[in-house]
Amino acid sequence: MYGLCDCNNFFASCERVFRPELNGRPVVVLSNNDGCVIARSNEAKALGIGMGHPFYQIRELAERHDVAVFSSNFILYGDMSRRVIATLRRMVPAAEVYSIDEAFLDLRGIPLGELDELGHRISRTVRRDTGIPVSIGIAPTKTLAKIASKLCKQYPRLNGACLMHRPEDIEKVLRRFPIGDVWGVGRRHRRMLQAAGVHTAWDFTQRNAAWVRARMSITGLRTWRELQGEACIDFESAPQARQQISVSRSFARELTDLEELHTGVATFAAMCAEKLRRERALCAELTVYIFTNRHREDLPQYFESETVRPAVPTDDTLELVPLAAAALRRIFRAGYGYKKAGVIFSELVPKDGTQRDLFDTVDREKHARLMEAVDAANRHFGRNKVVVASQGFEPLKMNRNHLSRNYTTEWDDILTVKV
């Protein structure tokens, strides 16, 4: 049996942990630069506030209904996520982190008669130890466990945990579960399935294997089998190696100057390089992209990207930042106001055992020692204390007018209790 722990309205719940007076009040969390809604409490959902809704369009609604608005505080959310995962790992044989607010639980070997009580105990313990409400779904496969966790959110009487294992119960749920909400069914496949008369998960299971594989390949067939109770997705106790590393930001205002844009792209490339080194990986391909504000229909629109490859796979900031800068210069066009830029590192390979180029002129051992010293200095003295010159020393200006404190990671932000 597999479990899935899904944190309820995670970003909004993190804010409520340290502001208990917000319980029962609508809460929304905004994306970078306070642009769009990326998290909503149940009360905010009831007001009709949609995911991805631009904040300026709901500002009046938020004021009218006393909605608590927060800028995204990913330092806080990341630390709270680690606390939830640590709690889970004390209670189950293993936990596989799926996203910042979800983790699969390995429950194989635990007697079936104990799973319902275990699920409710996990839900209570996580809420008690971290303050975060969670939904625990337990089922014979990962895909069914995801569905069971969604039932917890739909039906509060389940008290935070749902054990779904009897065939008749699974059939009853699948008959009403929309195919578009099934884990592994994307928008393109959803449209195709609905056009073919497949509207629920149960409809999907009634098609034969050949039909599914012809239209959705082996990945769709695996989902089909999982819905029928056959576990096809392995449990990974260790995190899988990343396929890409990406850093992007929306800017507080439209940037028209190449140098300003260059500073941002250099910073993004340096941040990606730092992540590479932490994961002991090298980058063989780098992509830079820029685009204008799609919400400004009164302004000309432009989107472009450029992909480059280093001479040999590398994690060296001194190599990757100039590559990103050169790509940016090739795609930059004057006369546009750029609202967002990003850098993507792809074709990642392990650092250990990578084939070197016979004609490589870079002293890689020396550069590796330099990067190690830079990373150590930034860990000790604070982020971006040592940077390449093209990054500049001024942080990127962002609209974060509703930012909460870093209650769990900054000494100056720790709550003060008055007695």
C-alpha positions in Angstrom: 0.0 0.0 0.0 1.1 3.6 -0.7 0.2 6.8 0.9 0.2 10.4 -0.2 0.5 13.3 2.2 -0.8 16.5 0.6 -0.6 19.8 2.5 -3.9 21.7 2.3 -3.6 25.1 0.7 0.1 24.9 1.7 1.4 28.5 1.2 -1.8 30.0 2.8 -1.5 27.5 5.6 2.1 28.4 6.3 1.1 32.1 6.7 -1.7 31.1 9.1 0.6 29.0 11.3 2.1 32.3 12.6 -1.0 34.4 12.3 -3.7 32.3 13.9 -6.2 35.2 13.8 -6.4 34.5 10.1 -8.2 31.2 10.6 -11.6 31.5 9.0 -10.6 34.6 7.1 -9.9 34.5 3.3 -6.1 34.3 2.5 -4.3 34.5 -0.8 -0.6 34.3 -1.7 0.8 36.1 -4.7 3.5 35.2 -7.2 6.8 37.1 -7.7 6.2 40.9 -7.8 2.8 40.4 -6.4 1.5 39.5 -9.8 -0.9 36.6 -9.7 -2.7 34.4 -7.1 -0.7 31.2 -6.5 -2.4 29.9 -3.3 -5.9 30.4 -1.8 -7.5 29.4 1.4 -10.9 27.6 1.2 -12.6 30.9 2.1 -10.8 32.7 -0.8 -11.9 30.0 -3.2 -15.5 30.4 -2.1 -15.3 34.1 -3.1 -14.5 33.0 -6.7 -10.8 33.9 -6.6 -9.2 31.6 -9.2 -5.7 30.2 -9.3 -3.5 32.4 -11.5 -5.8 35.4 -11.3 -3.9 38.7 -11.7 -4.1 40.5 -8.4 -5.0 43.9 -9.9 -8.2 42.3 -11.2 -9.3 41.2 -7.7 -7.9 44.0 -5.6 -11.3 45.6 -5.1 -12.8 42.2 -4.2 -10.0 41.5 -1.7 -10.6 44.8 0.0 -14.4 44.4 0.1 -14.1 41.0 1.7 -11.1 41.7 4.0 -8.9 39.1 2.2 -5.5 38.7 3.8 -2.9 39.2 1.0 0.7 37.9 1.2 3.7 38.1 -1.1 5.3 34.8 -1.8 7.8 33.9 0.9 9.5 30.8 -0.4 12.2 30.8 2.3 9.4 30.3 4.9 7.5 27.8 2.7 10.6 25.7 2.0 11.5 25.4 5.7 8.0 24.5 6.7 8.0 21.8 3.9 11.2 20.3 5.4 9.5 20.2 8.8 6.5 18.4 7.4 8.8 15.8 5.7 10.9 15.3 8.8 7.7 14.6 10.8 6.5 12.1 8.1 9.8 10.2 8.1 9.5 9.6 11.8 6.2 7.8 11.3 6.6 5.7 8.2 9.3 3.4 6.7 10.1 5.9 4.0 8.9 9.1 2.4 9.4 10.3 -1.2 9.2 14.0 -1.7 7.1 14.7 -4.8 6.8 18.5 -4.5 7.1 21.3 -1.9 3.6 20.3 -0.5 3.4 16.6 -1.4 5.1 13.4 -0.4 4.5 9.7 -1.1 4.6 7.3 1.8 5.9 3.7 1.6 3.4 1.7 3.6 4.3 -1.7 2.2 4.5 -4.4 4.9 2.2 -2.6 7.4 -0.9 -4.7 8.1 -4.0 -3.5 6.3 -6.0 -3.3 9.5 -3.6 -0.7 10.9 -3.5 1.7 8.0 -6.7 3.7 8.7 -5.6 4.5 12.2 -2.1 5.2 11.0 -3.3 7.6 8.4 -5.4 9.6 10.9 -2.4 9.6 13.4 -0.1 11.0 10.7 -2.6 13.7 9.9 -3.0 14.7 13.6 0.7 14.6 14.3 1.7 16.7 11.3 -0.9 19.3 12.3 0.2 19.2 15.9 4.0 19.4 15.3 4.0 21.8 12.3 0.6 23.6 12.3 0.1 22.5 8.7 -3.2 20.7 7.9 -2.7 17.7 5.6 -4.7 15.1 3.7 -3.5 11.5 3.8 -4.6 9.2 1.0 -3.9 5.5 1.2 -4.4 3.0 -1.6 -2.8 0.1 -3.5 -1.1 2.4 -6.0 0.3 5.9 -6.1 -2.3 7.1 -8.6 -5.1 5.8 -6.4 -3.5 7.3 -3.3 -3.5 10.7 -5.0 -7.2 10.3 -5.7 -7.8 9.3 -2.0 -6.0 12.4 -0.8 -8.3 14.6 -2.9 -11.3 12.9 -1.3 -10.0 14.1 2.1 -10.2 17.7 0.9 -13.7 17.3 -0.5 -15.2 15.5 2.5 -14.1 17.0 5.9 -15.9 14.2 7.7 -12.9 11.9 6.7 -10.9 13.9 9.3 -7.7 14.1 7.3 -7.2 10.5 6.1 -8.8 8.2 3.6 -8.1 4.5 3.2 -9.3 3.3 -0.2 -8.6 -0.4 -0.9 -11.8 -2.4 -1.5 -12.6 -2.8 -5.2 -16.2 -1.7 -4.8 -15.1 1.5 -3.1 -12.5 2.2 -5.7 -15.1 1.7 -8.5 -17.6 4.0 -6.8 -15.0 6.8 -6.5 -13.6 6.3 -10.1 -17.1 6.5 -11.6 -17.4 10.1 -10.3 -13.8 11.2 -10.6 -13.1 13.5 -13.6 -10.5 12.2 -16.0 -8.8 15.6 -16.1 -8.0 15.4 -12.4 -6.2 12.0 -12.6 -2.5 12.2 -11.9 -0.6 11.8 -15.2 -3.4 13.0 -17.5 -2.4 16.4 -18.9 -4.4 18.9 -20.8 -3.7 17.5 -24.2 -4.6 14.0 -23.2 -7.7 15.2 -21.3 -9.1 16.9 -24.4 -8.4 13.8 -26.5 -10.0 11.5 -23.9 -13.1 13.7 -23.5 -13.5 13.8 -27.3 -13.5 10.0 -27.3 -16.2 9.9 -24.6 -13.9 9.3 -21.7 -15.1 11.7 -19.0 -14.3 9.9 -15.7 -11.4 7.7 -14.4 -13.8 4.7 -14.6 -14.5 5.4 -18.3 -10.7 5.3 -18.8 -10.3 1.9 -17.1 -13.0 0.4 -19.3 -10.9 1.0 -22.5 -8.6 -1.8 -23.4 -4.8 -1.7 -23.1 -4.2 -1.5 -26.9 -6.5 1.5 -27.2 -4.7 3.3 -24.4 -1.2 2.6 -25.5 -1.9 3.7 -29.1 -3.1 7.1 -28.0 -1.1 7.7 -24.8 2.1 5.6 -25.1 3.5 3.6 -22.3 3.0 6.4 -19.8 -0.7 6.4 -20.3 -0.8 2.7 -20.1 0.9 2.8 -16.7 -1.7 5.3 -15.4 -4.4 2.9 -16.8 -2.9 0.0 -14.9 -2.5 2.0 -11.7 -6.2 3.0 -11.7 -7.0 -0.8 -11.9 -4.9 -1.4 -8.7 -1.7 -2.6 -10.3 1.3 -0.7 -8.8 3.5 0.4 -11.8 5.2 3.5 -10.4 8.1 2.5 -8.2 8.8 4.1 -4.8 11.9 6.3 -4.8 13.3 6.8 -1.3 16.1 8.9 -2.7 15.3 12.0 -4.8 15.7 11.5 -8.5 18.4 13.5 -10.3 17.0 16.6 -11.9 16.6 16.9 -15.6 16.7 20.7 -15.6 17.5 23.6 -13.3 15.7 26.9 -13.9 15.6 30.3 -12.3 13.3 33.0 -13.6 11.7 36.2 -12.3 9.1 38.8 -13.3 10.5 42.3 -12.9 8.8 45.0 -10.8 8.6 47.1 -14.0 9.2 46.7 -17.7 13.0 46.8 -18.5 14.0 48.5 -21.7 17.8 48.7 -21.1 20.0 45.8 -22.0 22.4 46.4 -19.1 19.5 46.1 -16.6 18.3 42.9 -18.2 21.9 41.7 -18.4 22.3 42.1 -14.6 19.2 39.9 -14.0 20.2 37.2 -16.4 23.7 37.0 -15.0 22.2 36.6 -11.5 19.9 33.9 -12.7 22.7 32.0 -14.3 24.9 32.3 -11.2 22.0 31.0 -9.1 21.6 28.0 -11.4 25.3 27.3 -11.3 25.2 27.3 -7.5 22.4 24.8 -7.5 24.4 22.7 -10.0 27.3 22.5 -7.6 25.1 21.6 -4.7 23.8 18.6 -6.6 27.2 17.7 -8.0 26.0 18.0 -11.6 27.3 19.6 -14.7 25.4 21.6 -17.4 25.7 20.7 -21.1 23.1 23.1 -22.4 21.9 26.6 -21.4 18.8 28.5 -22.5 18.0 32.2 -21.9 14.6 33.6 -22.6 12.9 37.0 -22.3 9.4 38.2 -22.9 7.3 41.3 -22.5 4.2 41.9 -20.4 1.3 39.9 -22.0 -1.2 41.8 -19.8 -0.2 45.1 -21.5 -2.1 44.9 -24.7 -1.3 48.5 -25.4 2.4 47.7 -25.8 4.2 45.7 -28.5 4.8 42.1 -27.6 8.0 40.0 -28.0 9.2 36.6 -26.9 12.5 35.0 -27.8 14.9 32.4 -26.4 18.4 31.2 -27.3 20.1 27.9 -26.5 23.9 27.6 -26.2 26.3 24.8 -25.3 29.5 25.1 -23.3 32.6 23.5 -24.8 32.4 20.9 -22.1 29.8 20.3 -19.4 30.5 22.6 -16.5 29.2 24.0 -13.2 31.6 27.0 -13.3 29.9 30.4 -12.8 32.8 32.1 -14.6 31.9 30.1 -17.8 28.1 30.0 -17.5 27.4 33.6 -16.8 29.3 34.9 -20.0 27.5 32.2 -22.1 24.1 33.5 -20.7 25.1 37.1 -21.4 26.1 36.3 -25.0 22.8 34.5 -25.6 20.9 37.5 -24.1 22.7 40.0 -26.4 21.6 37.9 -29.5 17.9 37.9 -28.6 17.6 41.4 -27.1 15.6 43.8 -29.3 15.5 47.5 -28.4 12.1 49.2 -28.2 10.4 46.6 -26.0 9.6 46.6 -22.3 10.7 43.2 -20.9 8.7 41.9 -17.9 10.3 38.5 -17.3 13.5 36.7 -18.0 14.8 33.3 -17.1 17.7 30.8 -17.5 17.4 27.1 -17.9 20.2 24.6 -17.5 19.5 21.3 -19.2 21.2 18.1 -20.3 22.6 17.7 -16.8 25.2 15.0 -16.2 26.8 13.7 -13.0 30.0 15.6 -12.0 31.8 12.4 -11.1 33.0 10.4 -14.1 32.2 12.9 -16.8 34.4 12.6 -19.9 36.8 15.5 -20.3 37.8 17.2 -23.6 41.3 16.4 -24.6 41.9 20.0 -25.9 40.2 21.8 -23.0 42.3 24.8 -22.0 40.6 25.6 -18.7 42.3 24.6 -15.5 39.2 23.0 -14.1 40.7 21.9 -10.7 41.7 25.5 -10.0 38.2 26.8 -11.0 36.6 24.2 -8.9 38.6 25.3 -5.8 37.6 28.9 -6.6 33.9 28.0 -6.9 34.1 26.1 -3.6 35.6 29.1 -1.9 32.9 31.4 -3.3 30.1 29.1 -2.2 31.7 28.7 1.3 31.9 32.5 1.7 28.3 33.1 0.6 27.1 30.4 3.0 29.0 31.9 5.9 28.5 35.7 5.3 25.2 35.6 3.5 23.8 35.2 0.0 25.5 37.1 -2.9 28.3 38.5 -0.8 30.8 37.3 -3.4 29.5 37.6 -7.0 30.8 38.0 -10.5 30.9 41.7 -11.5 28.1 41.4 -14.1 25.6 40.5 -11.4 26.1 43.8 -9.6 25.6 44.2 -5.8 22.1 45.6 -5.8 19.4 42.9 -5.4 16.8 42.7 -8.2 14.0 45.1 -7.3 10.7 43.3 -6.7 7.3 44.3 -5.6 6.8 42.4 -2.3 4.5 44.7 -0.5 2.8 42.0 1.5 5.8 39.9 2.6 5.6 38.1 5.9 8.5 37.5 8.2 10.9 34.5 8.0 9.7 33.2 11.3 11.7 30.0 11.3 15.0 30.9 9.6 15.9 34.4 10.7 16.8 35.3 14.4 15.4 38.8 14.0 12.0 37.4 12.8 11.3 34.9 15.5 8.0 35.5 17.2 8.1 37.4 20.5 5.7 36.0 23.1 4.5 38.6 25.7 3.4 37.1 29.0 
